[in-house]
């Protein structure tokens, strides 16, 4: 199997930015697939699908292996690990409830303003 070295986060996110490539990854969650089977559900040429697969392989998200005359694609299970760790860092922040924050500020302002 040909597998790229550890890709940069930029390559991973660039690869994930395209809905066709995300759909291909979802298909490969089920099992390894031949390139022609990957191409079947899409309304585009085999060459276009091959370009998408090349980008996914460059990002390290899939690997490709030739078995006889057929090229097979396999999802690389650890490929999203670094991106996932990076995104989890943002999970430590809770969403701010702006309405509650505005009420809090209004109340604080009312109690701290001198009457005049």
C-alpha positions as CSV (number, residue, x, y, z in Angstrom):
1,X,0.0,0.0,0.0
2,X,1.2,3.5,-0.7
3,X,0.8,5.8,2.3
4,X,1.9,9.4,2.5
5,X,4.0,10.6,5.5
6,X,2.2,12.4,8.3
7,X,0.4,15.3,6.5
8,X,0.0,18.8,7.7
9,X,-3.2,20.0,9.2
10,X,-3.6,22.3,6.2
11,X,-3.7,19.4,3.8
12,X,-6.2,17.5,6.0
13,X,-8.6,20.5,6.3
14,X,-8.2,21.3,2.6
15,X,-9.1,17.7,1.8
16,X,-12.1,17.8,4.1
17,X,-13.4,21.1,2.7
18,X,-14.9,19.4,-0.3
19,X,-18.3,17.7,0.1
20,X,-17.4,15.0,-2.5
21,X,-14.3,14.0,-0.6
22,X,-16.2,13.9,2.7
23,X,-18.8,11.7,1.0
24,X,-16.0,9.4,-0.2
25,X,-14.6,9.2,3.3
26,X,-18.1,8.3,4.6
27,X,-18.3,5.5,2.0
28,X,-14.9,4.1,3.0
29,X,-16.0,3.9,6.7
30,X,-18.0,0.8,5.7
31,X,-15.2,-1.1,3.9
32,X,-12.3,-0.8,1.4
33,X,-13.6,-0.1,-2.1
34,X,-12.4,-0.3,-5.6
35,X,-12.0,3.1,-7.3
36,X,-14.8,2.2,-9.8
37,X,-17.1,1.4,-6.9
38,X,-16.2,4.7,-5.2
39,X,-17.1,6.5,-8.5
40,X,-20.5,4.9,-9.0
41,X,-22.7,7.2,-6.9
42,X,-21.2,10.4,-8.3
43,X,-22.2,12.2,-11.4
44,X,-18.6,12.9,-12.5
45,X,-15.9,11.3,-14.6
46,X,-13.6,8.6,-13.2
47,X,-10.8,11.1,-13.8
48,X,-12.5,13.6,-11.5
49,X,-13.0,10.9,-8.8
50,X,-9.3,9.9,-9.2
51,X,-8.3,13.5,-8.5
52,X,-10.4,13.6,-5.4
53,X,-8.8,10.3,-4.3
54,X,-5.4,11.7,-4.9
55,X,-6.1,14.7,-2.7
56,X,-7.4,12.4,0.1
57,X,-4.3,10.2,-0.3
58,X,-2.0,13.2,-0.2
59,X,-3.6,14.3,3.0
60,X,-3.1,10.8,4.4
61,X,-6.8,10.2,4.9
62,X,-6.8,7.2,2.6
63,X,-4.3,4.8,1.1
64,X,-4.5,3.1,-2.2
65,X,-3.4,-0.4,-3.2
66,X,-3.4,-2.1,-6.6
67,X,-4.7,-5.7,-6.5
68,X,-4.4,-7.2,-9.9
69,X,-5.9,-4.7,-12.3
70,X,-8.1,-3.0,-9.7
71,X,-7.0,-0.1,-7.5
72,X,-8.5,-0.3,-4.0
73,X,-9.0,2.6,-1.5
74,X,-8.8,2.2,2.3
75,X,-9.6,4.7,5.0
76,X,-6.7,5.4,7.2
77,X,-8.1,5.2,10.8
78,X,-5.5,7.4,12.5
79,X,-5.5,10.0,9.8
80,X,-7.8,12.4,11.6
81,X,-6.1,12.1,15.0
82,X,-4.0,15.3,14.8
83,X,-7.0,17.3,13.4
84,X,-9.2,15.9,16.1
85,X,-6.8,16.8,18.9
86,X,-6.5,20.3,17.4
87,X,-10.3,20.8,17.3
88,X,-10.8,19.4,20.8
89,X,-8.8,22.3,22.2
90,X,-11.7,24.5,21.2
91,X,-14.2,22.3,23.1
92,X,-13.0,23.7,26.4
93,X,-14.9,26.9,25.8
94,X,-18.7,26.9,26.4
95,X,-20.9,28.9,24.2
96,X,-21.6,32.3,25.6
97,X,-25.3,33.1,26.4
98,X,-25.3,36.8,25.2
99,X,-28.8,37.5,26.6
100,X,-27.8,36.3,30.1
101,X,-24.6,38.3,29.8
102,X,-26.5,41.4,28.8
103,X,-28.9,41.0,31.7
104,X,-26.0,40.5,34.1
105,X,-24.3,43.7,32.8
106,X,-27.5,45.7,33.1
107,X,-28.0,44.6,36.7
108,X,-24.4,45.3,37.6
109,X,-24.6,48.8,36.1
110,X,-27.8,49.5,38.0
111,X,-26.4,48.5,41.3
112,X,-23.1,50.2,40.8
113,X,-24.2,53.6,39.5
114,X,-24.5,56.4,42.1
115,X,-27.9,57.9,42.3
116,X,-28.0,61.5,41.4
